[in-house]
């Protein structure tokens, strides 16, 4: 029987889904440092997938990884959301679609 090697972070239910499909898999639990490193790698992968596919499912995956990364870093999603709201209040959002083309220093 041939094995395919992944060495990648997967969602919690993936091993069971694999077993339910009649296959077996080897897994291990990551330590905190490895977990954060692989979440950051996963963040990049999910962003690349969104940029390629441009669909809401990829955005949902990106958000899930962002939430897990915030939790792993001890920040809590509520804290991230609070920072997002504060930044939006102070600097605005992106809804007006403004493209900054240049800034000229006045003498």
N, CA, C and O atoms as a GROMACS GRO file, in nm:
protein
  428
    1UNK      N    1   0.084  -0.118   0.000
    1UNK     CA    2   0.000   0.000   0.000
    1UNK      C    3   0.088   0.124   0.000
    1UNK      O    4   0.180   0.135   0.081
    2UNK      N    5   0.062   0.218  -0.089
    2UNK     CA    6   0.141   0.339  -0.103
    2UNK      C    7   0.092   0.447  -0.007
    2UNK      O    8  -0.028   0.464   0.014
    3UNK      N    9   0.187   0.519   0.050
    3UNK     CA   10   0.154   0.631   0.138
    3UNK      C   11   0.188   0.762   0.070
    3UNK      O   12   0.284   0.770  -0.007
    4UNK      N   13   0.110   0.864   0.100
    4UNK     CA   14   0.138   0.999   0.055
    4UNK      C   15   0.174   1.079   0.180
    4UNK      O   16   0.100   1.075   0.278
    5UNK      N   17   0.285   1.150   0.177
    5UNK     CA   18   0.331   1.226   0.293
    5UNK      C   19   0.296   1.373   0.277
    5UNK      O   20   0.321   1.433   0.172
    6UNK      N   21   0.239   1.430   0.379
    6UNK     CA   22   0.193   1.569   0.376
    6UNK      C   23   0.270   1.660   0.469
    6UNK      O   24   0.314   1.768   0.427
    7UNK      N   25   0.288   1.622   0.595
    7UNK     CA   26   0.349   1.708   0.696
    7UNK      C   27   0.289   1.849   0.693
    7UNK      O   28   0.361   1.948   0.679
    8UNK      N   29   0.157   1.856   0.706
    8UNK     CA   30   0.091   1.985   0.706
    8UNK      C   31  -0.016   1.989   0.813
    8UNK      O   32  -0.072   1.886   0.851
    9UNK      N   33  -0.044   2.107   0.860
    9UNK     CA   34  -0.148   2.129   0.958
    9UNK      C   35  -0.284   2.110   0.891
    9UNK      O   36  -0.310   2.165   0.784
   10UNK      N   37  -0.370   2.032   0.956
   10UNK     CA   38  -0.504   2.009   0.901
   10UNK      C   39  -0.609   2.039   1.006
   10UNK      O   40  -0.579   2.046   1.126
   11UNK      N   41  -0.731   2.057   0.961
   11UNK     CA   42  -0.843   2.080   1.051
   11UNK      C   43  -0.863   1.959   1.141
   11UNK      O   44  -0.825   1.847   1.106
   12UNK      N   45  -0.923   1.982   1.258
   12UNK     CA   46  -0.935   1.880   1.363
   12UNK      C   47  -1.006   1.752   1.319
   12UNK      O   48  -0.972   1.644   1.367
   13UNK      N   49  -1.103   1.761   1.232
   13UNK     CA   50  -1.181   1.643   1.195
   13UNK      C   51  -1.125   1.566   1.075
   13UNK      O   52  -1.178   1.461   1.039
   14UNK      N   53  -1.020   1.617   1.012
   14UNK     CA   54  -0.965   1.552   0.893
   14UNK      C   55  -0.921   1.408   0.918
   14UNK      O   56  -0.952   1.322   0.837
   15UNK      N   57  -0.849   1.377   1.027
   15UNK     CA   58  -0.811   1.236   1.049
   15UNK      C   59  -0.933   1.142   1.054
   15UNK      O   60  -0.928   1.033   0.998
   16UNK      N   61  -1.040   1.184   1.120
   16UNK     CA   62  -1.160   1.100   1.127
   16UNK      C   63  -1.225   1.086   0.990
   16UNK      O   64  -1.273   0.978   0.955
   17UNK      N   65  -1.227   1.193   0.915
   17UNK     CA   66  -1.283   1.188   0.778
   17UNK      C   67  -1.203   1.090   0.693
   17UNK      O   68  -1.260   1.016   0.614
   18UNK      N   69  -1.072   1.089   0.709
   18UNK     CA   70  -0.986   0.995   0.636
   18UNK      C   71  -1.019   0.852   0.676
   18UNK      O   72  -1.035   0.764   0.591
   19UNK      N   73  -1.029   0.828   0.807
   19UNK     CA   74  -1.062   0.694   0.856
   19UNK      C   75  -1.201   0.650   0.810
   19UNK      O   76  -1.222   0.534   0.773
   20UNK      N   77  -1.296   0.742   0.813
   20UNK     CA   78  -1.432   0.711   0.767
   20UNK      C   79  -1.434   0.674   0.619
   20UNK      O   80  -1.523   0.603   0.573
   21UNK      N   81  -1.335   0.723   0.546
   21UNK     CA   82  -1.322   0.691   0.404
   21UNK      C   83  -1.248   0.560   0.378
   21UNK      O   84  -1.219   0.528   0.263
   22UNK      N   85  -1.219   0.486   0.484
   22UNK     CA   86  -1.155   0.355   0.469
   22UNK      C   87  -1.004   0.358   0.458
   22UNK      O   88  -0.943   0.258   0.420
   23UNK      N   89  -0.944   0.471   0.489
   23UNK     CA   90  -0.798   0.483   0.484
   23UNK      C   91  -0.745   0.498   0.626
   23UNK      O   92  -0.822   0.520   0.719
   24UNK      N   93  -0.616   0.487   0.640
   24UNK     CA   94  -0.554   0.513   0.769
   24UNK      C   95  -0.458   0.631   0.754
   24UNK      O   96  -0.416   0.665   0.644
   25UNK      N   97  -0.425   0.691   0.866
   25UNK     CA   98  -0.332   0.805   0.862
   25UNK      C   99  -0.251   0.810   0.989
   25UNK      O  100  -0.295   0.762   1.094
   26UNK      N  101  -0.134   0.868   0.980
   26UNK     CA  102  -0.047   0.890   1.095
   26UNK      C  103  -0.053   1.039   1.128
   26UNK      O  104  -0.043   1.124   1.038
   27UNK      N  105  -0.069   1.070   1.255
   27UNK     CA  106  -0.074   1.209   1.299
   27UNK      C  107   0.010   1.224   1.425
   27UNK      O  108   0.050   1.124   1.486
   28UNK      N  109   0.037   1.346   1.464
   28UNK     CA  110   0.096   1.376   1.593
   28UNK      C  111   0.050   1.514   1.634
   28UNK      O  112   0.011   1.596   1.550
   29UNK      N  113   0.054   1.540   1.763
   29UNK     CA  114   0.014   1.670   1.815
   29UNK      C  115   0.136   1.761   1.819
   29UNK      O  116   0.242   1.723   1.871
   30UNK      N  117   0.122   1.880   1.765
   30UNK     CA  118   0.232   1.976   1.757
   30UNK      C  119   0.254   2.044   1.892
   30UNK      O  120   0.160   2.064   1.969
   31UNK      N  121   0.379   2.081   1.919
   31UNK     CA  122   0.403   2.166   2.035
   31UNK      C  123   0.366   2.310   1.996
   31UNK      O  124   0.340   2.338   1.878
   32UNK      N  125   0.363   2.399   2.092
   32UNK     CA  126   0.315   2.535   2.069
   32UNK      C  127   0.394   2.608   1.961
   32UNK      O  128   0.337   2.676   1.876
   33UNK      N  129   0.526   2.595   1.965
   33UNK     CA  130   0.612   2.664   1.867
   33UNK      C  131   0.586   2.613   1.725
   33UNK      O  132   0.573   2.692   1.631
   34UNK      N  133   0.578   2.481   1.710
   34UNK     CA  134   0.550   2.423   1.578
   34UNK      C  135   0.412   2.465   1.529
   34UNK      O  136   0.392   2.496   1.411
   35UNK      N  137   0.316   2.465   1.620
   35UNK     CA  138   0.179   2.500   1.587
   35UNK      C  139   0.169   2.641   1.531
   35UNK      O  140   0.107   2.662   1.427
   36UNK      N  141   0.231   2.738   1.598
   36UNK     CA  142   0.229   2.876   1.550
   36UNK      C  143   0.299   2.886   1.414
   36UNK      O  144   0.249   2.952   1.324
   37UNK      N  145   0.413   2.820   1.401
   37UNK     CA  146   0.487   2.824   1.274
   37UNK      C  147   0.402   2.768   1.160
   37UNK      O  148   0.397   2.826   1.052
   38UNK      N  149   0.335   2.655   1.185
   38UNK     CA  150   0.254   2.595   1.079
   38UNK      C  151   0.124   2.671   1.055
   38UNK      O  152   0.072   2.669   0.943
   39UNK      N  153   0.070   2.737   1.157
   39UNK     CA  154  -0.045   2.825   1.134
   39UNK      C  155  -0.006   2.941   1.043
   39UNK      O  156  -0.082   2.979   0.954
   40UNK      N  157   0.112   2.997   1.066
   40UNK     CA  158   0.159   3.106   0.980
   40UNK      C  159   0.180   3.059   0.837
   40UNK      O  160   0.149   3.131   0.742
   41UNK      N  161   0.232   2.938   0.821
   41UNK     CA  162   0.249   2.881   0.687
   41UNK      C  163   0.111   2.859   0.624
   41UNK      O  164   0.092   2.886   0.505
   42UNK      N  165   0.016   2.808   0.703
   42UNK     CA  166  -0.119   2.782   0.654
   42UNK      C  167  -0.186   2.913   0.613
   42UNK      O  168  -0.261   2.916   0.515
   43UNK      N  169  -0.162   3.019   0.687
   43UNK     CA  170  -0.217   3.150   0.654
   43UNK      C  171  -0.174   3.194   0.515
   43UNK      O  172  -0.254   3.243   0.435
   44UNK      N  173  -0.046   3.174   0.486
   44UNK     CA  174   0.007   3.208   0.354
   44UNK      C  175  -0.056   3.120   0.246
   44UNK      O  176  -0.092   3.168   0.138
   45UNK      N  177  -0.069   2.990   0.275
   45UNK     CA  178  -0.131   2.897   0.178
   45UNK      C  179  -0.275   2.935   0.149
   45UNK      O  180  -0.317   2.938   0.034
   46UNK      N  181  -0.350   2.966   0.254
   46UNK     CA  182  -0.491   3.001   0.236
   46UNK      C  183  -0.506   3.132   0.160
   46UNK      O  184  -0.597   3.146   0.078
   47UNK      N  185  -0.419   3.228   0.186
   47UNK     CA  186  -0.422   3.353   0.111
   47UNK      C  187  -0.394   3.327  -0.036
   47UNK      O  188  -0.463   3.382  -0.122
   48UNK      N  189  -0.295   3.245  -0.066
   48UNK     CA  190  -0.263   3.211  -0.205
   48UNK      C  191  -0.382   3.143  -0.273
   48UNK      O  192  -0.412   3.171  -0.389
   49UNK      N  193  -0.448   3.053  -0.200
   49UNK     CA  194  -0.564   2.985  -0.258
   49UNK      C  195  -0.677   3.083  -0.286
   49UNK      O  196  -0.745   3.073  -0.388
   50UNK      N  197  -0.698   3.179  -0.194
   50UNK     CA  198  -0.801   3.279  -0.220
   50UNK      C  199  -0.765   3.363  -0.343
   50UNK      O  200  -0.849   3.387  -0.429
   51UNK      N  201  -0.641   3.408  -0.350
   51UNK     CA  202  -0.600   3.492  -0.462
   51UNK      C  203  -0.613   3.419  -0.595
   51UNK      O  204  -0.637   3.481  -0.698
   52UNK      N  205  -0.596   3.287  -0.593
   52UNK     CA  206  -0.611   3.208  -0.714
   52UNK      C  207  -0.758   3.183  -0.748
   52UNK      O  208  -0.799   3.200  -0.863
   53UNK      N  209  -0.837   3.142  -0.649
   53UNK     CA  210  -0.975   3.100  -0.674
   53UNK      C  211  -1.078   3.211  -0.658
   53UNK      O  212  -1.183   3.207  -0.722
   54UNK      N  213  -1.049   3.309  -0.575
   54UNK     CA  214  -1.138   3.423  -0.551
   54UNK      C  215  -1.280   3.379  -0.512
   54UNK      O  216  -1.378   3.429  -0.567
   55UNK      N  217  -1.290   3.287  -0.417
   55UNK     CA  218  -1.424   3.246  -0.374
   55UNK      C  219  -1.439   3.260  -0.223
   55UNK      O  220  -1.339   3.261  -0.151
   56UNK      N  221  -1.562   3.271  -0.174
   56UNK     CA  222  -1.584   3.294  -0.031
   56UNK      C  223  -1.539   3.179   0.058
   56UNK      O  224  -1.507   3.201   0.174
   57UNK      N  225  -1.536   3.058   0.007
   57UNK     CA  226  -1.490   2.945   0.088
   57UNK      C  227  -1.344   2.964   0.128
   57UNK      O  228  -1.306   2.932   0.241
   58UNK      N  229  -1.263   3.015   0.037
   58UNK     CA  230  -1.122   3.040   0.069
   58UNK      C  231  -1.108   3.154   0.170
   58UNK      O  232  -1.020   3.150   0.255
   59UNK      N  233  -1.195   3.254   0.161
   59UNK     CA  234  -1.194   3.360   0.261
   59UNK      C  235  -1.231   3.305   0.398
   59UNK      O  236  -1.173   3.344   0.499
   60UNK      N  237  -1.328   3.213   0.402
   60UNK     CA  238  -1.367   3.150   0.528
   60UNK      C  239  -1.251   3.070   0.586
   60UNK      O  240  -1.228   3.074   0.707
   61UNK      N  241  -1.177   2.999   0.501
   61UNK     CA  242  -1.059   2.924   0.548
   61UNK      C  243  -0.954   3.020   0.604
   61UNK      O  244  -0.893   2.994   0.707
   62UNK      N  245  -0.934   3.130   0.536
   62UNK     CA  246  -0.838   3.230   0.580
   62UNK      C  247  -0.877   3.286   0.717
   62UNK      O  248  -0.792   3.301   0.805
   63UNK      N  249  -1.004   3.314   0.735
   63UNK     CA  250  -1.053   3.365   0.862
   63UNK      C  251  -1.035   3.261   0.974
   63UNK      O  252  -0.997   3.296   1.086
   64UNK      N  253  -1.062   3.135   0.945
   64UNK     CA  254  -1.046   3.028   1.045
   64UNK      C  255  -0.901   3.019   1.091
   64UNK      O  256  -0.874   3.004   1.211
   65UNK      N  257  -0.807   3.028   0.998
   65UNK     CA  258  -0.665   3.022   1.034
   65UNK      C  259  -0.626   3.146   1.114
   65UNK      O  260  -0.550   3.136   1.210
   66UNK      N  261  -0.678   3.262   1.075
   66UNK     CA  262  -0.648   3.385   1.149
   66UNK      C  263  -0.699   3.376   1.293
   66UNK      O  264  -0.630   3.419   1.386
   67UNK      N  265  -0.817   3.320   1.311
   67UNK     CA  266  -0.873   3.306   1.445
   67UNK      C  267  -0.790   3.209   1.529
   67UNK      O  268  -0.764   3.235   1.647
   68UNK      N  269  -0.748   3.099   1.469
   68UNK     CA  270  -0.665   3.001   1.541
   68UNK      C  271  -0.530   3.061   1.577
   68UNK      O  272  -0.478   3.036   1.686
   69UNK      N  273  -0.472   3.139   1.487
   69UNK     CA  274  -0.343   3.201   1.512
   69UNK      C  275  -0.353   3.303   1.625
   69UNK      O  276  -0.266   3.308   1.712
   70UNK      N  277  -0.457   3.383   1.626
   70UNK     CA  278  -0.477   3.480   1.734
   70UNK      C  279  -0.488   3.408   1.868
   70UNK      O  280  -0.426   3.449   1.966
   71UNK      N  281  -0.565   3.301   1.871
   71UNK     CA  282  -0.581   3.224   1.994
   71UNK      C  283  -0.448   3.162   2.039
   71UNK      O  284  -0.414   3.165   2.157
   72UNK      N  285  -0.373   3.108   1.944
   72UNK     CA  286  -0.244   3.045   1.976
   72UNK      C  287  -0.144   3.147   2.031
   72UNK      O  288  -0.060   3.113   2.113
   73UNK      N  289  -0.154   3.270   1.985
   73UNK     CA  290  -0.064   3.375   2.033
   73UNK      C  291  -0.114   3.437   2.163
   73UNK      O  292  -0.049   3.524   2.220
   74UNK      N  293  -0.232   3.391   2.209
   74UNK     CA  294  -0.286   3.440   2.335
   74UNK      C  295  -0.357   3.573   2.323
   74UNK      O  296  -0.379   3.640   2.424
   75UNK      N  297  -0.395   3.613   2.203
   75UNK     CA  298  -0.458   3.742   2.183
   75UNK      C  299  -0.610   3.738   2.198
   75UNK      O  300  -0.670   3.834   2.245
   76UNK      N  301  -0.671   3.630   2.160
   76UNK     CA  302  -0.816   3.622   2.165
   76UNK      C  303  -0.878   3.698   2.048
   76UNK      O  304  -0.836   3.808   2.014
   77UNK      N  305  -0.978   3.637   1.988
   77UNK     CA  306  -1.040   3.699   1.870
   77UNK      C  307  -1.110   3.829   1.907
   77UNK      O  308  -1.114   3.922   1.826
   78UNK      N  309  -1.164   3.837   2.027
   78UNK     CA  310  -1.232   3.960   2.069
   78UNK      C  311  -1.134   4.078   2.069
   78UNK      O  312  -1.170   4.189   2.030
   79UNK      N  313  -1.011   4.052   2.112
   79UNK     CA  314  -0.909   4.157   2.114
   79UNK      C  315  -0.875   4.201   1.971
   79UNK      O  316  -0.862   4.321   1.944
   80UNK      N  317  -0.862   4.106   1.882
   80UNK     CA  318  -0.833   4.138   1.741
   80UNK      C  319  -0.947   4.220   1.682
   80UNK      O  320  -0.924   4.319   1.613
   81UNK      N  321  -1.070   4.178   1.710
   81UNK     CA  322  -1.187   4.250   1.658
   81UNK      C  323  -1.194   4.391   1.715
   81UNK      O  324  -1.228   4.485   1.644
   82UNK      N  325  -1.161   4.407   1.844
   82UNK     CA  326  -1.159   4.540   1.905
   82UNK      C  327  -1.056   4.629   1.836
   82UNK      O  328  -1.084   4.745   1.807
   83UNK      N  329  -0.938   4.575   1.809
   83UNK     CA  330  -0.833   4.652   1.739
   83UNK      C  331  -0.879   4.689   1.598
   83UNK      O  332  -0.853   4.799   1.550
   84UNK      N  333  -0.946   4.595   1.531
   84UNK     CA  334  -0.997   4.623   1.397
   84UNK      C  335  -1.097   4.738   1.400
   84UNK      O  336  -1.090   4.829   1.318
   85UNK      N  337  -1.191   4.732   1.495
   85UNK     CA  338  -1.292   4.838   1.505
   85UNK      C  339  -1.229   4.973   1.536
   85UNK      O  340  -1.266   5.074   1.477
   86UNK      N  341  -1.133   4.975   1.629
   86UNK     CA  342  -1.065   5.100   1.664
   86UNK      C  343  -0.992   5.158   1.544
   86UNK      O  344  -0.998   5.279   1.519
   87UNK      N  345  -0.923   5.073   1.472
   87UNK     CA  346  -0.850   5.120   1.355
   87UNK      C  347  -0.946   5.173   1.249
   87UNK      O  348  -0.918   5.274   1.184
   88UNK      N  349  -1.058   5.105   1.231
   88UNK     CA  350  -1.158   5.151   1.135
   88UNK      C  351  -1.215   5.286   1.176
   88UNK      O  352  -1.234   5.374   1.093
   89UNK      N  353  -1.241   5.301   1.306
   89UNK     CA  354  -1.295   5.428   1.355
   89UNK      C  355  -1.195   5.541   1.336
   89UNK      O  356  -1.234   5.652   1.297
   90UNK      N  357  -1.068   5.516   1.364
   90UNK     CA  358  -0.965   5.620   1.356
   90UNK      C  359  -0.914   5.647   1.215
   90UNK      O  360  -0.884   5.761   1.181
   91UNK      N  361  -0.905   5.544   1.134
   91UNK     CA  362  -0.843   5.559   1.001
   91UNK      C  363  -0.938   5.526   0.887
   91UNK      O  364  -0.905   5.548   0.770
   92UNK      N  365  -1.055   5.473   0.921
   92UNK     CA  366  -1.154   5.437   0.819
   92UNK      C  367  -1.137   5.293   0.774
   92UNK      O  368  -1.043   5.224   0.812
   93UNK      N  369  -1.233   5.252   0.693
   93UNK     CA  370  -1.229   5.117   0.636
   93UNK      C  371  -1.183   5.126   0.492
   93UNK      O  372  -1.097   5.207   0.457
   94UNK      N  373  -1.240   5.042   0.408
   94UNK     CA  374  -1.201   5.041   0.267
   94UNK      C  375  -1.322   5.054   0.175
   94UNK      O  376  -1.310   5.037   0.054
   95UNK      N  377  -1.439   5.084   0.232
   95UNK     CA  378  -1.563   5.085   0.153
   95UNK      C  379  -1.569   5.193   0.047
   95UNK      O  380  -1.643   5.179  -0.050
   96UNK      N  381  -1.493   5.301   0.063
   96UNK     CA  382  -1.497   5.409  -0.036
   96UNK      C  383  -1.404   5.384  -0.156
   96UNK      O  384  -1.402   5.462  -0.251
   97UNK      N  385  -1.330   5.275  -0.150
   97UNK     CA  386  -1.244   5.232  -0.263
   97UNK      C  387  -1.143   5.340  -0.307
   97UNK      O  388  -1.123   5.360  -0.426
   98UNK      N  389  -1.081   5.408  -0.212
   98UNK     CA  390  -0.988   5.516  -0.241
   98UNK      C  391  -0.851   5.461  -0.278
   98UNK      O  392  -0.794   5.379  -0.206
   99UNK      N  393  -0.799   5.506  -0.392
   99UNK     CA  394  -0.663   5.473  -0.435
   99UNK      C  395  -0.577   5.597  -0.414
   99UNK      O  396  -0.598   5.699  -0.478
  100UNK      N  397  -0.479   5.588  -0.324
  100UNK     CA  398  -0.386   5.699  -0.303
  100UNK      C  399  -0.282   5.693  -0.414
  100UNK      O  400  -0.207   5.596  -0.425
  101UNK      N  401  -0.278   5.796  -0.496
  101UNK     CA  402  -0.185   5.796  -0.609
  101UNK      C  403  -0.054   5.865  -0.577
  101UNK      O  404   0.052   5.820  -0.621
  102UNK      N  405  -0.059   5.974  -0.501
  102UNK     CA  406   0.066   6.040  -0.467
  102UNK      C  407   0.042   6.135  -0.350
  102UNK      O  408  -0.071   6.172  -0.318
  103UNK      N  409   0.153   6.174  -0.287
  103UNK     CA  410   0.150   6.275  -0.180
  103UNK      C  411   0.261   6.372  -0.212
  103UNK      O  412   0.373   6.332  -0.242
  104UNK      N  413   0.230   6.503  -0.204
  104UNK     CA  414   0.329   6.606  -0.232
  104UNK      C  415   0.357   6.683  -0.104
  104UNK      O  416   0.265   6.731  -0.038
  105UNK      N  417   0.482   6.694  -0.071
  105UNK     CA  418   0.522   6.771   0.046
  105UNK      C  419   0.516   6.919   0.013
  105UNK      O  420   0.578   6.965  -0.083
  106UNK      N  421   0.441   6.993   0.093
  106UNK     CA  422   0.432   7.136   0.070
  106UNK      C  423   0.551   7.207   0.133
  106UNK      O  424   0.593   7.172   0.243
  107UNK      N  425   0.606   7.306   0.062
  107UNK     CA  426   0.722   7.379   0.112
  107UNK      C  427   0.685   7.486   0.210
  107UNK      O  428   0.773   7.557   0.260
   0.00000   0.00000   0.00000
